[in-house]
């Protein structure tokens, strides 16, 4: 993914065109749904369009996002490529028009997670009734925790389930033969139990080839950080792995363990017993910046889902091209070999990219995660033959 810079005035012009189109859309809705304009009160039409029309539309439309996306001009703008988005050079926030931001915020309030466009909205308690993003100075007294929460900025918002599902679809597609990529919502302990159970089933069916599992999941209900594991399993003895390697993402130097190490170990011991501690090896990559309270929220790094997905894909690719390395290579060799398959975060000489380069890549990935969901909603709602022809 190579970053490109969109000139600000180009993005501003696109936003103005979008505002005109959404105003036409809402005027048409008002014309045919006058009985649903409950928030209008004594406002003029122009005042209502400015203040409350979009909120009424969301309140009284069964599937408001799908309805909006049926308009090709609106869908084209909301699903635009990252190359035509201007990002603030300091905060990393994309330049959105007022109504576009309202659409994402109002969608966030809905019960359906499918309406939550990744990273483009703030939490409901950080919104005005109309769907604008509230100024931090308007937060109520005693809301320091809300103030500190990084959700105020695009580059430091937590991933939602839609992002996990997108990563899962891409990573699990690499499964073949004796390679199993396991990437699900939930936690590591459940995934490890599944690995043990599947290995036992294969053994009972007469399978003799070793099975290799790449797992990407959250650690535990107590620690929701994402991590990756690789297990080599012998179907003839499914109750204990032949080899276990785990990958975390926190910035640190090998052979020091990341601060989430104990959570890895706890989950493994609950499934395979205390003896597992003796064979767990650390493949961690120093990708994720530690979040420091007091630092500007947009500098916080909440990109572990992207780092973890990159590591899972790298391990899966490595299993396919160098299975002998996975089975018998030393941990340093495997760690370095993974870098070749992680070009988003490592240079061609296997040196880690600088923080600016890593942040830029993650910012582009965040925009693409939202675009991918919008493309999915367009396909489901209107069955457009080729979404990309809109651009």
C-alpha positions as CSV (number, residue, x, y, z in Angstrom):
1,X,0.0,0.0,0.0
2,X,1.7,3.2,-1.2
3,X,0.3,6.4,0.3
4,X,-0.7,9.3,-1.9
5,X,-1.5,12.8,-0.9
6,X,-4.9,14.3,-1.8
7,X,-4.7,18.1,-2.2
8,X,-7.0,19.7,0.3
9,X,-9.0,21.8,-2.1
10,X,-9.8,18.8,-4.2
11,X,-11.3,17.0,-1.2
12,X,-13.2,20.2,-0.2
13,X,-14.7,20.4,-3.7
14,X,-15.8,16.8,-3.4
15,X,-17.4,17.5,0.0
16,X,-19.4,20.4,-1.4
17,X,-20.7,18.2,-4.3
18,X,-21.7,15.6,-1.7
19,X,-23.5,18.2,0.5
20,X,-25.6,19.3,-2.5
21,X,-26.5,15.7,-3.4
22,X,-27.5,14.8,0.1
23,X,-29.6,17.9,0.4
24,X,-31.4,16.9,-2.8
25,X,-31.9,13.4,-1.3
26,X,-33.3,14.7,1.9
27,X,-35.6,17.2,0.2
28,X,-37.1,14.4,-1.9
29,X,-37.6,12.3,1.3
30,X,-39.3,15.2,3.0
31,X,-41.6,15.7,0.0
32,X,-42.9,12.2,0.2
33,X,-42.7,11.7,3.9
34,X,-44.1,14.9,5.4
35,X,-45.8,12.9,8.2
36,X,-42.5,11.6,9.5
37,X,-40.8,15.0,9.9
38,X,-41.4,15.0,13.7
39,X,-38.4,17.1,14.6
40,X,-39.3,20.0,12.4
41,X,-41.6,21.9,14.8
42,X,-41.7,25.5,13.7
43,X,-38.4,25.4,11.7
44,X,-38.3,26.6,8.1
45,X,-37.5,23.9,5.5
46,X,-33.9,25.2,5.2
47,X,-33.5,25.2,9.0
48,X,-34.9,21.7,9.2
49,X,-32.5,20.5,6.5
50,X,-29.6,22.1,8.4
51,X,-30.6,20.8,11.8
52,X,-32.8,17.7,12.0
53,X,-33.8,16.3,8.7
54,X,-31.1,13.6,8.6
55,X,-31.9,12.5,12.1
56,X,-35.6,12.1,11.3
57,X,-34.6,10.1,8.2
58,X,-32.6,7.8,10.4
59,X,-35.3,7.5,13.0
60,X,-38.0,6.6,10.5
61,X,-36.2,4.5,7.9
62,X,-35.9,0.8,8.5
63,X,-32.5,0.5,6.8
64,X,-31.2,4.1,6.5
65,X,-27.7,3.3,5.4
66,X,-28.9,1.0,2.6
67,X,-31.4,3.6,1.5
68,X,-28.8,6.3,1.3
69,X,-26.4,4.0,-0.6
70,X,-29.1,3.4,-3.3
71,X,-28.2,6.9,-4.5
72,X,-25.1,6.2,-6.7
73,X,-23.7,9.7,-6.2
74,X,-23.8,9.4,-2.4
75,X,-22.5,5.8,-2.5
76,X,-19.6,7.0,-4.7
77,X,-18.6,9.6,-2.2
78,X,-19.0,7.5,1.0
79,X,-17.1,4.7,-0.7
80,X,-14.4,6.8,-2.3
81,X,-10.9,5.5,-2.6
82,X,-8.3,6.6,-0.1
83,X,-6.4,8.5,-2.8
84,X,-9.1,11.1,-2.9
85,X,-9.3,11.6,0.8
86,X,-7.4,14.5,2.5
87,X,-6.0,13.6,5.9
88,X,-5.0,16.2,8.4
89,X,-1.2,16.1,8.5
90,X,-1.2,16.3,12.4
91,X,-4.1,14.4,13.7
92,X,-4.6,12.0,10.7
93,X,-8.3,12.7,10.6
94,X,-10.0,12.5,7.2
95,X,-11.6,15.7,5.9
96,X,-15.3,14.8,6.0
97,X,-18.2,17.1,5.3
98,X,-20.6,17.9,8.1
99,X,-23.4,15.7,6.8
100,X,-21.0,12.8,6.0
101,X,-19.8,12.8,9.6
102,X,-23.4,12.9,10.8
103,X,-24.3,9.8,8.7
104,X,-21.5,7.8,10.3
105,X,-22.4,9.0,13.8
106,X,-26.1,8.4,13.5
107,X,-25.4,4.9,12.0
108,X,-23.3,4.2,15.1
109,X,-26.3,4.7,17.3
110,X,-28.2,1.9,15.6
111,X,-28.4,-1.6,17.2
112,X,-27.0,-3.2,14.0
113,X,-23.2,-3.5,14.1
114,X,-23.4,-3.9,10.3
115,X,-24.3,-0.2,10.2
116,X,-21.1,0.8,12.1
117,X,-18.7,2.0,9.4
118,X,-15.2,1.2,11.0
119,X,-13.3,4.2,12.5
120,X,-15.5,6.9,10.9
121,X,-17.7,7.7,13.9
122,X,-17.4,8.7,17.6
123,X,-19.2,6.9,20.4
124,X,-22.9,8.0,21.0
125,X,-22.0,9.8,24.2
126,X,-19.6,12.0,22.3
127,X,-22.3,13.2,19.8
128,X,-24.8,16.0,19.7
129,X,-28.5,15.0,19.3
130,X,-28.2,15.9,15.6
131,X,-25.2,13.6,15.1
132,X,-22.4,16.1,15.1
133,X,-19.2,15.2,16.9
134,X,-19.4,17.1,20.2
135,X,-16.5,19.5,21.2
136,X,-14.5,18.1,24.0
137,X,-15.1,21.3,26.0
138,X,-18.8,20.5,26.1
139,X,-18.3,17.2,28.0
140,X,-19.9,17.1,31.4
141,X,-17.9,17.6,34.6
142,X,-16.2,14.4,35.9
143,X,-15.9,12.8,32.4
144,X,-12.1,12.5,32.4
145,X,-12.3,8.9,31.3
146,X,-14.4,9.9,28.2
147,X,-11.9,12.7,27.5
148,X,-9.0,10.4,27.7
149,X,-10.6,7.7,25.5
150,X,-8.9,7.8,22.1
151,X,-12.2,7.5,20.2
152,X,-12.1,11.2,19.3
153,X,-9.7,10.6,16.4
154,X,-9.9,8.4,13.3
155,X,-6.3,7.1,13.7
156,X,-6.8,5.9,17.3
157,X,-10.3,4.4,17.4
158,X,-10.7,0.7,18.4
159,X,-11.6,-1.7,15.7
160,X,-15.1,-3.2,15.6
161,X,-16.3,-6.6,14.7
162,X,-16.6,-5.7,11.0
163,X,-12.8,-5.2,10.8
164,X,-12.2,-8.6,12.5
165,X,-14.6,-10.3,10.0
166,X,-12.8,-8.7,7.0
167,X,-9.4,-9.9,8.3
168,X,-10.8,-13.3,9.0
169,X,-12.1,-13.7,5.5
170,X,-8.7,-12.8,3.9
171,X,-6.6,-14.8,6.3
172,X,-8.6,-18.0,6.5
173,X,-8.6,-18.1,2.6
174,X,-5.0,-19.2,3.0
175,X,-6.0,-22.5,4.6
176,X,-5.1,-25.6,2.5
177,X,-3.8,-29.1,3.0
178,X,-2.4,-29.4,6.5
179,X,-2.4,-25.6,7.1
180,X,-5.4,-24.3,9.1
181,X,-5.8,-20.6,9.6
182,X,-8.2,-20.0,12.5
183,X,-9.3,-16.3,12.8
184,X,-12.5,-15.7,14.7
185,X,-14.1,-13.4,17.1
186,X,-13.7,-14.6,20.7
187,X,-10.7,-15.6,22.7
188,X,-7.6,-17.8,22.5
189,X,-8.7,-20.5,25.0
190,X,-11.7,-21.4,22.8
191,X,-9.5,-21.5,19.7
192,X,-7.0,-23.8,21.4
193,X,-9.7,-26.2,22.4
194,X,-10.9,-26.3,18.8
195,X,-7.4,-27.0,17.6
196,X,-7.1,-29.9,20.0
197,X,-10.5,-31.3,19.1
198,X,-9.9,-31.1,15.3
199,X,-6.5,-32.7,15.7
200,X,-8.1,-35.6,17.6
201,X,-10.8,-36.0,14.9
202,X,-8.1,-36.1,12.2
203,X,-6.2,-38.7,14.2
204,X,-9.2,-40.9,14.6
205,X,-9.8,-40.7,10.8
206,X,-6.3,-42.1,10.2
207,X,-4.4,-38.8,9.4
208,X,-0.7,-39.1,10.1
209,X,0.7,-35.9,8.6
210,X,1.4,-33.1,11.2
211,X,-1.1,-30.3,11.2
212,X,-0.1,-26.7,11.4
213,X,-2.5,-24.1,12.9
214,X,-2.2,-20.4,12.7
215,X,-4.5,-18.7,15.2
216,X,-5.4,-15.0,15.4
217,X,-7.6,-14.0,18.3
218,X,-8.0,-11.8,21.4
219,X,-6.1,-13.1,24.4
220,X,-8.9,-13.4,27.0
221,X,-11.9,-11.6,28.4
222,X,-9.6,-9.9,30.9
223,X,-7.1,-8.8,28.2
224,X,-8.7,-8.0,24.8
225,X,-5.4,-7.4,23.0
226,X,-5.0,-9.3,19.7
227,X,-2.2,-11.9,19.3
228,X,-1.2,-14.7,16.9
229,X,-0.1,-18.3,17.6
230,X,1.3,-21.1,15.5
231,X,0.9,-24.7,16.7
232,X,2.3,-27.8,15.2
233,X,0.1,-30.8,16.1
234,X,0.6,-34.5,15.7
235,X,-2.8,-36.2,15.1
236,X,-1.5,-39.3,17.0
237,X,-1.2,-37.3,20.2
238,X,-3.6,-34.3,20.1
239,X,-3.4,-33.5,23.8
240,X,-0.1,-31.7,23.5
241,X,1.5,-29.7,20.7
242,X,4.8,-30.6,19.1
243,X,5.7,-26.9,18.8
244,X,4.1,-23.6,19.9
245,X,5.1,-20.1,18.8
246,X,3.3,-17.0,19.8
247,X,3.4,-13.5,18.4
248,X,2.6,-10.2,20.1
249,X,2.9,-6.7,18.6
250,X,4.0,-4.4,21.4
251,X,7.2,-2.5,20.9
252,X,9.9,-4.3,22.8
253,X,13.3,-5.9,22.2
254,X,13.7,-9.7,22.0
255,X,14.2,-11.8,24.1
256,X,12.2,-9.7,26.5
257,X,8.5,-10.8,26.6
258,X,5.7,-8.4,25.9
259,X,3.6,-7.3,28.8
260,X,0.7,-9.5,27.6
261,X,2.9,-12.7,27.8
262,X,1.3,-14.0,31.0
263,X,-2.1,-13.9,29.2
264,X,-0.8,-16.1,26.4
265,X,0.7,-18.5,29.0
266,X,-2.5,-18.6,31.1
267,X,-4.7,-19.5,28.1
268,X,-2.3,-22.2,27.0
269,X,-2.0,-23.8,30.4
270,X,-5.8,-24.0,30.8
271,X,-6.0,-26.1,27.6
272,X,-2.7,-28.1,27.6
273,X,-1.5,-28.0,31.2
274,X,1.5,-26.5,33.0
275,X,4.0,-28.4,31.0
276,X,3.2,-26.3,27.9
277,X,5.2,-23.4,29.5
278,X,8.5,-25.3,28.6
279,X,7.9,-25.2,24.8
280,X,6.2,-21.9,24.1
281,X,8.5,-19.7,21.9
282,X,8.3,-16.0,21.4
283,X,8.0,-14.7,17.8
284,X,6.8,-11.2,18.7
285,X,7.4,-8.2,16.4
286,X,8.0,-4.7,17.8
287,X,5.2,-3.0,15.8
288,X,2.9,-1.3,18.3
289,X,3.7,1.9,20.1
290,X,2.9,2.0,23.8
291,X,0.0,4.3,24.5
292,X,1.0,7.0,27.1
293,X,-1.6,8.7,29.1
294,X,-1.3,12.4,28.6
295,X,0.0,12.1,25.1
296,X,-2.2,13.5,22.3
297,X,-5.0,10.9,21.7
298,X,-4.3,10.8,17.9
299,X,-0.8,9.5,18.7
300,X,-2.2,6.5,20.5
301,X,-1.7,3.2,18.6
302,X,-4.8,1.0,18.5
303,X,-3.8,-0.9,15.4
304,X,-3.1,-4.4,16.9
305,X,-5.8,-6.0,14.7
306,X,-3.8,-4.9,11.6
307,X,-0.5,-6.0,13.0
308,X,-1.9,-9.3,14.1
309,X,-3.5,-10.0,10.7
310,X,-0.2,-9.2,9.0
311,X,1.6,-11.6,11.3
312,X,-1.0,-14.3,10.7
313,X,-0.7,-13.9,6.9
314,X,3.1,-13.9,7.1
315,X,3.1,-17.2,9.1
316,X,0.6,-18.8,6.7
317,X,2.7,-17.8,3.7
318,X,5.8,-19.1,5.4
319,X,4.2,-22.4,6.1
320,X,3.5,-22.8,2.4
321,X,6.9,-21.8,1.1
322,X,9.2,-23.1,3.9
323,X,7.4,-25.8,5.9
324,X,10.7,-27.3,7.0
325,X,11.7,-23.9,8.6
326,X,8.4,-23.9,10.6
327,X,8.9,-27.4,11.8
328,X,12.6,-27.4,12.6
329,X,14.0,-23.8,12.2
330,X,15.2,-21.8,15.2
331,X,13.0,-19.0,16.4
332,X,15.3,-16.2,15.2
333,X,15.3,-17.6,11.7
334,X,11.5,-17.8,11.6
335,X,11.1,-14.3,13.1
336,X,13.4,-12.8,10.4
337,X,11.7,-14.8,7.6
338,X,8.3,-13.4,8.5
339,X,9.5,-9.9,7.7
340,X,9.8,-10.7,4.0
341,X,6.0,-11.3,4.0
342,X,5.2,-8.1,5.9
343,X,6.1,-5.3,3.4
344,X,3.6,-2.9,5.0
345,X,5.8,-2.7,8.1
346,X,9.3,-3.8,7.0
347,X,11.6,-2.4,4.4
348,X,13.3,-4.7,1.8
349,X,16.3,-5.0,4.0
350,X,14.1,-6.3,6.8
351,X,14.5,-3.2,8.8
352,X,11.4,-1.9,10.6
353,X,9.8,1.1,8.9
354,X,9.9,4.4,10.9
355,X,6.8,5.3,13.0
356,X,5.6,7.8,10.4
357,X,5.6,5.1,7.7
358,X,3.8,2.6,9.9
359,X,1.2,5.2,11.0
360,X,0.5,6.1,7.3
361,X,0.0,2.5,6.3
362,X,-2.4,1.9,9.2
363,X,-4.3,5.1,8.4
364,X,-4.8,3.9,4.8
365,X,-5.9,0.4,6.1
366,X,-8.5,2.1,8.4
367,X,-10.0,3.9,5.5
368,X,-10.1,0.8,3.4
369,X,-11.8,-1.1,6.2
370,X,-14.7,1.3,6.1
371,X,-14.8,1.3,2.3
372,X,-14.9,-2.5,2.2
373,X,-18.0,-2.5,4.5
374,X,-19.7,0.2,2.3
375,X,-19.0,-1.9,-0.8
376,X,-20.5,-4.9,0.9
377,X,-23.6,-2.9,1.9
378,X,-24.0,-1.5,-1.7
379,X,-23.7,-5.0,-3.1
380,X,-26.3,-6.4,-0.6
381,X,-28.7,-3.5,-1.0
382,X,-28.8,-2.7,-4.7
383,X,-26.9,-5.6,-6.3
384,X,-24.8,-3.1,-8.3
385,X,-22.9,-5.0,-11.0
386,X,-19.6,-3.4,-10.4
387,X,-19.1,-1.0,-7.5
388,X,-15.7,0.0,-8.8
389,X,-17.1,1.4,-12.0
390,X,-18.4,4.3,-10.0
391,X,-14.9,5.7,-9.6
